[in-house]
């Protein structure tokens, strides 16, 4: 039994994986950045939910609101507050 085709397949798979990582580096970096910002946004929403009972304003702690905060940042927080005021 000749083991060379098995090694050749693993080497080819490794080269394809390296090429995919090089080509998708920028989109993967952007997705990671968005995920980190959305995580911070979710934490801010959770903290705001604790304080909001004293202020009288309530925003839901969910993934959609966290993504809005991750994409838009502080203006997104203002947008969520205005939407809650208009709709609610």
TORKE-673594 format. One record per residue: residue in three letters; residue number from 1; chain; y, x, z of N, C-alpha, C in turn. Coordinates in steps of 0.05 Angstrom, whole numbers. Example, Ala and Ser with C-alpha at 12.3 -4.5 7.8 and 13.67 -1.06 7.14 Angstrom:
{ALA,1,A,{-114,264,156},{-90,246,156},{-66,264,156}}
{SER,2,A,{-45,257,142},{-21,273,143},{1,258,157}}
END
This chain:
{UNK,1,A,{-24,17,0},{0,0,0},{25,18,0}}
{UNK,2,A,{43,12,-18},{67,29,-22},{90,16,-6}}
{UNK,3,A,{102,30,14},{123,18,30},{151,21,17}}
{UNK,4,A,{153,34,-5},{179,39,-17},{193,13,-25}}
{UNK,5,A,{181,-8,-38},{195,-32,-44},{207,-46,-20}}
{UNK,6,A,{194,-45,3},{205,-56,28},{230,-42,37}}
{UNK,7,A,{230,-16,36},{254,-1,43},{276,-6,23}}
{UNK,8,A,{269,-8,-2},{290,-13,-23},{303,-41,-18}}
{UNK,9,A,{287,-60,-10},{298,-87,-5},{317,-86,19}}
{UNK,10,A,{309,-72,40},{327,-70,64},{352,-55,57}}
{UNK,11,A,{351,-34,41},{375,-19,33},{393,-37,16}}
{UNK,12,A,{381,-52,-2},{397,-70,-19},{411,-92,-2}}
{UNK,13,A,{396,-103,17},{407,-123,35},{430,-111,52}}
{UNK,14,A,{427,-87,61},{448,-73,76},{473,-69,59}}
{UNK,15,A,{469,-61,34},{492,-57,16},{506,-83,10}}
{UNK,16,A,{491,-105,6},{504,-131,2},{519,-140,26}}
{UNK,17,A,{508,-135,50},{522,-142,75},{548,-126,78}}
{UNK,18,A,{547,-100,72},{571,-84,74},{592,-93,54}}
{UNK,19,A,{584,-100,29},{603,-110,10},{615,-136,18}}
{UNK,20,A,{599,-154,30},{609,-180,39},{629,-175,62}}
{UNK,21,A,{624,-157,80},{642,-151,102},{669,-140,92}}
{UNK,22,A,{667,-123,71},{692,-112,60},{708,-133,46}}
{UNK,23,A,{695,-150,31},{709,-171,16},{720,-193,34}}
{UNK,24,A,{706,-200,55},{714,-222,73},{729,-212,98}}
{UNK,25,A,{738,-188,98},{751,-177,122},{776,-192,128}}
{UNK,26,A,{793,-197,109},{819,-210,114},{815,-239,122}}
{UNK,27,A,{799,-255,108},{795,-283,117},{782,-284,145}}
{UNK,28,A,{763,-266,150},{750,-266,176},{770,-259,198}}
{UNK,29,A,{788,-241,192},{809,-234,212},{827,-257,217}}
{UNK,30,A,{834,-272,196},{852,-295,200},{838,-317,216}}
{UNK,31,A,{812,-322,210},{798,-342,225},{795,-334,255}}
{UNK,32,A,{790,-308,260},{789,-299,287},{816,-302,302}}
{UNK,33,A,{837,-296,287},{864,-299,299},{870,-328,305}}
{UNK,34,A,{862,-346,287},{866,-375,292},{849,-384,315}}
{UNK,35,A,{825,-374,318},{807,-382,340},{819,-373,366}}
{UNK,36,A,{830,-349,367},{842,-339,392},{867,-354,399}}
{UNK,37,A,{884,-360,379},{908,-376,385},{901,-404,393}}
{UNK,38,A,{880,-416,382},{872,-443,389},{860,-443,418}}
{UNK,39,A,{847,-422,425},{837,-420,453},{860,-419,473}}
{UNK,40,A,{880,-403,466},{904,-402,483},{917,-430,484}}
{UNK,41,A,{919,-443,461},{930,-470,460},{914,-490,477}}
{UNK,42,A,{888,-487,477},{871,-505,493},{876,-500,523}}
{UNK,43,A,{880,-474,530},{886,-468,558},{914,-479,566}}
{UNK,44,A,{933,-477,548},{960,-489,553},{958,-519,557}}
{UNK,45,A,{942,-532,540},{939,-561,542},{925,-568,569}}
{UNK,46,A,{906,-552,577},{893,-557,603},{912,-554,626}}
{UNK,47,A,{929,-533,625},{949,-530,646},{970,-552,645}}
{UNK,48,A,{978,-560,621},{997,-581,619},{986,-608,629}}
{UNK,49,A,{960,-612,626},{948,-637,636},{949,-638,666}}
{UNK,50,A,{948,-615,679},{950,-614,708},{978,-621,718}}
{UNK,51,A,{998,-612,703},{1026,-615,710},{1037,-642,700}}
{UNK,52,A,{1026,-653,679},{1037,-676,665},{1037,-701,682}}
{UNK,53,A,{1020,-703,702},{1021,-726,719},{1047,-728,735}}
{UNK,54,A,{1059,-705,741},{1085,-705,755},{1108,-711,737}}
{UNK,55,A,{1105,-704,711},{1127,-708,692},{1126,-735,679}}
{UNK,56,A,{1102,-746,676},{1098,-772,663},{1092,-770,633}}
{UNK,57,A,{1086,-747,623},{1079,-743,595},{1050,-734,595}}
{UNK,58,A,{1034,-746,576},{1006,-739,575},{998,-731,547}}
{UNK,59,A,{986,-708,544},{974,-700,518},{944,-695,523}}
{UNK,60,A,{928,-704,504},{899,-700,507},{891,-671,504}}
{UNK,61,A,{871,-663,519},{860,-636,516},{836,-639,498}}
{UNK,62,A,{841,-634,472},{820,-635,452},{823,-614,430}}
{UNK,63,A,{804,-612,413},{804,-591,393},{826,-595,372}}
{UNK,64,A,{833,-620,365},{854,-624,345},{881,-615,356}}
{UNK,65,A,{887,-622,380},{912,-613,392},{913,-583,395}}
{UNK,66,A,{890,-571,402},{889,-542,405},{893,-528,378}}
{UNK,67,A,{882,-539,357},{886,-528,330},{915,-530,321}}
{UNK,68,A,{928,-553,328},{956,-556,321},{972,-534,336}}
{UNK,69,A,{966,-530,361},{980,-509,376},{973,-481,365}}
{UNK,70,A,{948,-477,357},{941,-452,346},{954,-446,319}}
{UNK,71,A,{958,-466,303},{971,-462,277},{1001,-460,279}}
{UNK,72,A,{1013,-478,295},{1043,-480,296},{1056,-467,320}}
{UNK,73,A,{1041,-463,341},{1052,-450,365},{1070,-470,380}}
{UNK,74,A,{1093,-460,390},{1111,-476,406},{1123,-500,391}}
{UNK,75,A,{1130,-497,365},{1138,-521,350},{1116,-542,348}}
{UNK,76,A,{1091,-534,347},{1069,-553,347},{1068,-568,373}}
{UNK,77,A,{1074,-555,396},{1075,-569,421},{1097,-590,421}}
{UNK,78,A,{1120,-583,410},{1141,-603,407},{1133,-626,389}}
{UNK,79,A,{1119,-619,367},{1109,-640,349},{1090,-659,363}}
{UNK,80,A,{1071,-648,379},{1053,-665,393},{1067,-683,413}}
{UNK,81,A,{1087,-672,427},{1103,-688,446},{1118,-711,431}}
{UNK,82,A,{1130,-704,408},{1144,-725,393},{1125,-746,382}}
{UNK,83,A,{1102,-738,373},{1082,-758,363},{1073,-776,386}}
{UNK,84,A,{1069,-764,409},{1061,-780,432},{1083,-800,440}}
{UNK,85,A,{1108,-791,438},{1131,-808,445},{1134,-831,425}}
{UNK,86,A,{1130,-824,399},{1133,-845,378},{1110,-865,378}}
{UNK,87,A,{1086,-855,381},{1063,-873,380},{1057,-887,407}}
{UNK,88,A,{1067,-876,428},{1057,-887,453},{1074,-899,472}}
END
